[in-house]
Amino acid sequence: MEQQISGEKERVFETYGRHVSSAKARFFLDVGIDFVFGRREGPFVWDMDGRHRLINCHSNGGVFNLGHRHPAVVEALESALKTLDIGNHHLVSRQKAELAEQLASLCPGDLDYVVFGVSGGEAIDTAIKIARKATGRRGVISASGGYHGHTGLALAAGDPKFRDPFLSSSSDFRQVPFNDVEALGPLLDADVAAVILETIPATLGMPIAHDDYFMNVARRCRENDSLLIIDEVQTGLGRTGRFWGIEHYNTVPDILVSAKGLGGGLYPVTATIIRRDLEAVFHDDPFIHISTAGGADIGCAVAKKVLEISSEPAFLNHVKAISEIFIKGMTGLIGKYPVLLSAFRHKGLMGGIKTTSADLGPILSKTCYDAGLLCIYAAHDPSVLQFLPSLIINADLAEEILQRLDRAFGVTCEFMGI
Ligand SMILES: Cc1ncc(COP(=O)(O)O)c(C=O)c1O
């Protein structure tokens, strides 16, 4: 379906296609999504011509947990800009020290030390580097279809589709099915430095693990002297109704990674949070791992405010209350559209709408767009439409989202003749 666009928007598409990505520009025009990110505020984003408003139910995987341009976070950034810059990553920084202390106080067990970074992939790379140095081993086991980023070690621990065009294959990196502790057992040998898992693998379509899965993985890791790295890039910071998603599973990892929402969508900052004793890997040479803009002083001021807001008990209760509205509403919609929908996978506001076929995720992404919702299907299981509204929405907006989903599902049935 070729989209006709004109004026300023056409110019942006044309320039983007000429200098950023010709394939992306063509793809979006071909699927009829001629959207150019314009005004953004709270749970909403507008097309640059102001005509199409979307309720953001994708939130960039949690970047916009607090909505777009949360006023208190904008204020923290503006205030930091009056006196700070990124600082010098070699020197001691008050902002880094205070943010690390705050993160440690929000973590279970003795996750006391923080290594800062800029992107989630970098933070995962750091986690794997620390695990390797601490154990003196090389092996890393991850979940098939999981996703940890596109940088070096994160990419190596990810899906072959993203990895194989760029890296040579290495027996150091092996994968097992998610939520299958028995499959993990035989691979846990004397060379395994770490098992790395997302608490809820978003790219895999939000499968929800058995209640005892992570406890059993942690036990097996301990028995094998391997470390457990938990990727909370999407599930952290209140998304699931608890501060960290892994809290639902009574498991304390050896390393926990936070990114995306930590920067409030305003200044990228990430944290690799490690057990107190693991900090010894930096005793010989504290400069063996550095990141020029990681934990920038300005970014720390932003993250501090994000943590303050999202760790409030009232905030977490709000997430739980809104998620109840969706659980009820989705149950109704699954009953109304059984040919389309089969389940709603969720913990708090980390959700996935499981459909009845792999064609439906992409189709629903478009019909949702037409119905005013930004929703994107899971890349490694396109039968699932990811559902991550911002955590600050109120009950009325939750009901409106359900009505718009209803409309999108109805149009999809018409379109498919079912
Ligand atoms: C679970 C998870 N881990 C890591 C990453 C990598 O984060 P970044 O894109 O900031 O490198 C992502 C990004 O989508 C993610 O979803």
The ligand as an SDF file (V2000), in Angstrom:
LIG
                    3D

 16 16  0  0  0  0  0  0  0  0999 V2000
   16.0090   -6.7960   27.4140 C   0  0  0  0  0  0  0  0  0  0  0  0
   16.9510   -5.8710   26.7130 C   0  0  0  0  0  0  0  0  0  0  0  0
   18.2590   -5.8970   27.0460 N   0  0  0  0  0  0  0  0  0  0  0  0
   19.1400   -5.0740   26.4630 C   0  0  0  0  0  0  0  0  0  0  0  0
   18.7560   -4.1950   25.4790 C   0  0  0  0  0  0  0  0  0  0  0  0
   19.7720   -3.3050   24.8070 C   0  0  0  0  0  0  0  0  0  0  0  0
   19.5590   -1.9670   25.1340 O   0  0  0  0  0  0  0  0  0  0  0  0
   20.1260   -0.8100   24.1670 P   0  0  0  0  0  0  0  0  0  0  0  0
   19.2610   -0.7760   22.9400 O   0  0  0  0  0  0  0  0  0  0  0  0
   20.0160    0.4300   25.0070 O   0  0  0  0  0  0  0  0  0  0  0  0
   21.5400   -1.1540   23.8560 O   0  0  0  0  0  0  0  0  0  0  0  0
   17.4150   -4.1340   25.1060 C   0  0  0  0  0  0  0  0  0  0  0  0
   16.9710   -3.1940   24.0530 C   0  0  0  0  0  0  0  0  0  0  0  0
   15.8960   -3.2780   23.5140 O   0  0  0  0  0  0  0  0  0  0  0  0
   16.4840   -4.9940   25.7390 C   0  0  0  0  0  0  0  0  0  0  0  0
   15.1890   -4.9870   25.4080 O   0  0  0  0  0  0  0  0  0  0  0  0
  1  2  1  0
  2  3  1  0
  2 15  2  0
  3  4  2  0
  4  5  1  0
  5  6  1  0
  5 12  2  0
  6  7  1  0
  7  8  1  0
  8  9  2  0
  8 10  1  0
  8 11  1  0
 12 13  1  0
 12 15  1  0
 13 14  2  0
 15 16  1  0
M  END
$$$$
